[in-house]
Amino acid sequence: MSPENTPPADSTSLQIGGLGLALEFNDHRLQALFERRYADFIPAGVIHLRASVEIETITSRVNLQDMPLDFQESSLVCNVPDCRLRIDAGQRRAELYLRCAQPLVQLEYFLRLVYALLAYEQDGLLLHASGIVRRGLALAFFGYSGSGKSTIARFSDQNAVLNDDLLLLLPQGGKWVAHATPFWNPGIQHKVVGSAPLAGLLRLVQDSQVYLERLHEPLAVAELFACLPVVSADPDRSAGLLQRCQAILGAVPAYRLHFLPDDTFWKVIDAEF
């Protein structure tokens, strides 16, 4: 199925790294909130996937992140009381029905799911990483929750920050390019909407010393794979993900960055890149 040139009427489009998502809402108030929240990522562009969103606001502790998500063939699905979800990136269709207390918060998690699958279908990856542009090149500081991605972003105030949690990586012209996403943690400054060629991958390790440790490919592939949300849980996509990790590591070097909670890590990085 080919991408569409324009979003459907009465929908709102989201553009992340050139990957377009058209959303059709049942609630105009939620649509207005969405458009304000993601205003920097709503330009016109090609549509790669269409999603219908129906959310009922109720007093509830329902959290989409806690829902049982399963892969059925090419689709990610959930079908339980108060939640119906299906994302089929191959067919470029998705739907969400949810009854919850925080519609915008739950919608953002849905968007993360959609873009993880959409990135895979477009030969890219969504990576748990803080993306920093320095001297025109992007560095991806990746790791699990709590590894220090937001700390790296906070101590990078002389640089452009693409994101402090999720980074979109896409192949382009024989290189890999890091793209900003709107999936931020609160309080991060110097945010930009843009992209830059990827120069390196840095696995974060909080330590009492600051230094770089080169990661050789087998271990680097494992470290990278472990930080790919959503798609890494699908057995049918695992082989493709591993090949994609190998392709990225064939293009840019990977290191463990041992660091302190200050900006001294930039000195060792600048000596290497």
Buried (B, 14 or more C-beta within 10 A) or exposed (E): EEBBEEBEEEBBBBBBBBBBBBBBBEBEEBBEBBBEBBEEBBEEBBBBBBBBBBBEBEEEEBBBEEBEBEBEEBBBBBEEEBBBBBBBBBBBBBBBBBBBEBBEEBBBBBBBBBBBBBBBBBEBBBBBBBBBBBEEBBBBBBBEEEBBBBBBBBBBEEBBBBBBBBBBBBBBEEEBBBBBBBBBBEEBEBBBBEBBBBBBBBBBBBEEEBEBEEBEEEEBBEBBBEBBBBBBBBEEBEEEBBEBBBEBBEBBBBBBBBBBEEBEBBEBBEEEB
